[in-house]
Amino acid sequence: MKNHLLEKEYIEKIKSSPENLSKFLGNEINNGKRLYLLKKIGRLEKSYYKDPLVCLLFDKSDQIRFWAVKNLAKLRDISLLDSFYNIAKNDKSSMVRREAVSSIGRLRNEISIPYLSKLLLDPDPKVSMQAIRGLLVFKKRKDVFQELFKLTDHPNEMIREIISNEIGNKEKLPEKNHSKSNSLLTNCVVLGDVLEIISKVPDNSVHLTFTSPPYYNARDYSTYVSYKDYLEFLEEVFKEVHRITKEGRFFILNTSPIIVPRISRNHSSKRYPIPYDIHPYLINMGWEFVDDIIWVKPEASVKNRNAGFLQHRKPLAYKPNPITEMLMVYRKKTPRLIDWNIRQYEESIIKSSKVDDDYETTNIWQIDPSFDKVHSAVFPIELCSRVIKYYSMVGDLVFDPFAGSGTLGKAAIQLNRKFFLTEINKNYFEQIKREIRYCKIANSKQKINARFLERIEFSKRLENDNFRKSCKEYNT
């Protein structure tokens, strides 16, 4: 019978008369067949479809009720308004209620405004959002605007964001030269304190930031008075990163929980969940969480925490070997969708930036770590390359505020992007010089033309009148 139901002619035969339709839909024994027909019934224009479908609004199956509402909406019959409203208020299924509110909105009739207004404060936020969607069609009306404005302080964060984007006081967002990079930031490496350097950089300058900050008191180059001071330092840096990031572009943060060793056998070590603790700071400053990517390393490459347990196997003392780090993906919050960002580029750039077929389809990335004589925690080139390919376009400016050995810069060169790096450690800065000077531009025999500056020299360049004029041209 299933194959028979697949035939378009069979469905059209049932639809051909109210008698056929009523008889078929009224047979509760054939529940699966009724549901199949409701999903495949297609366009409905004739009024005689209404009564058989209305009868299904009180069916035992929430799936049947859902599809009955969905199909009734196709008729755009204002006489169904009360039925839709009663379903939206009283049905036991959240799914059916949301579809009923959506059906009221699809009527696109001013008569429905009081009904939708009553549903704005429904305890189910998904029902409220459907009511908002229906009322936005009429948001130019003063009474509708006032009703929507009341939701400015709604307890649900998604509703607050929708209202802010749709009826809030929208600031003029930058559009000009969104795809461009300021020439004096291009392929530039600066030695000095990141906060002193980045504070001089103009707003909306960077397309992508990918970084791994120094781990809290876990290595020689990382010493902070307290964990709170450490998080607040990162907060200051990432606020500045947010400011200099172009609208709707990405910030990827590579961190992992870190262990600070115990001071003696009479004390325990301390484990700090950095990615989880820094997340609320990032959300509060205007980053929107997008994805979490797990970077998995071979077990042989990490420090063994399991050796003691291997010997005694006593419960409570189990400690797994940490073979993962987290790449937390954030986007600078904007009412504009990703499509807007893409449309700012010429078609040739979009085409040349297209990712190859061998891209990673999951959020588990298995990549071997890198080791270096100078730097004790080096980004693997493969990790940087993936991030750059997936989150930037050819010609974009990528930034690493904690550049280390400069791997992000090398990956940017190989992928025909531009880089801007800052690093406070003189030894690492000299290593970046050596590494990048030997790099060649992607698909070219030409060597990269990079600038290596100390903070004071960099600041003077940014304070130069010609540079300020250049910044204005790129970022207004």
C-alpha positions, 0 to 999 in steps of 0.5 A: 500500500505504501508504494500505492500511496506514493503515486501522485494520482492516488493522492489527487483522487483523494483530494478530488472530492470532499467525500473522498477526503473526509472518508480517508481522514476520518479513518483513525485506524489508518493513522500512518496513511493519514499522516502520509497524505497530510504531509504530501497533500500539496497545494490547497485552494478549494474551500471544501478542504476546510471542514475535513481538516478542521475535524482533525484539530481535535485528533488524538495524535499531535502529529495529525493535529500539527499537519492539519493546522499546517495545511489549513494555513495554506487556505489563508482563510480569515474565518479560521482565525478563532480556531487557530487562536484556540489551538495556540492557547489550549493545545497540549503540544508545544509543536502544534501551538507554535504552528497555530501561531505561525498560521495566524501570522501567515494570514497577514491580516490586521484583524489578527493583530490583537490575537498575536498581541495576546500571545506575546507573553505566552510562557513558551518562548517559541510561541512568543517568537512566532507571535513576534514574527507575525507582528513584525509585518505590521511593526510600522503601526504605532500600536504594534511597535508599542506592544513589541517594545514591551518585550525589550526586557523579556526574560528570554535572551533570544526574544530580547535579541530579536526585539533589539535587532528589529525595533531597537535604535540601530546604529549605522553599521560599517559596510564600506570596504568590509573585505579590505585590510589597512595596508600598515597592518598587513603582514606586520609583526609587533614586539611588545605588550599586546594591550599597549599595541592593540589599543592603537589599532582602529576599529573594524580592522581584522577579519579573523583572530585565532589565538592560544593565550598563555596558560595560567601559571603553567609555563615559564612565560606565564605568571599571574598573581591569581586566576582572577587576574589571569581571566581579567587580563584575557578579558581586557585583551579580548574586548580589544579584539572584539573592537578591532574585529569587522562586523560579523567576523570570527574569533577562535580561541584555543584553550584547555583546562590546565593543571598547576602542579602541587607544591609537595606530596602533602598538597594536591594539584589544582586544575583550572577549567579555562575554556569554561571560565572565560566563556561568560566574559566573552558573551558579556562583551558581545561575542556570540558562541557558534561552535566548539571544536575538539582538537585531539592529540595522540596519547603518546604526545601528552604528559602521563597522568595515569601512571600511578593509577596504572599501578594500584587501580584504586577508585577515586584516584583515576586521572585520564591523560588529557589528549584534547584541547578546545577551539571555541568559535565565536562571531562578533554579534550582528543582526546581519547573517553570514550571507551579508559578509560573503556578499561584500566580496567580489565573485572571484575572491569567493571562488578562490576561497572555496574550501577543497573537498577534503574538509573536516566534517565533524567537530573532532579534529585529530592533529599531531602537535608541534614541538619547538626548541624555542617555544614550548607550546607551538600551534601545528601548521595544520591547525592554523590552516584549517581555521584560516580556510574555514573562517576567512577569505583570500586576502583577509587579515588574520590576527594572533595577539599571542603569536608565539612562534608565528605559526598563524602568520606562516599559514596565512602566507601559504593560504594567500591571506595577510597577517598581523601578529603581536608578541611580547617575548623577544626570543619568540619575536626573533624566531618569527623573524627567522621563520617568516623571512623564509616563507614564500607567498602562496602559488608564487616564488616571491618571498613575503614582504613583512615588517617587524616593528617594536611597539613604540615604532608601531605606535608612531606609525599609527599616530601618523596623520597619513595613517589615520586618514588611511584608517578612515578610508578603510573603516567608515 
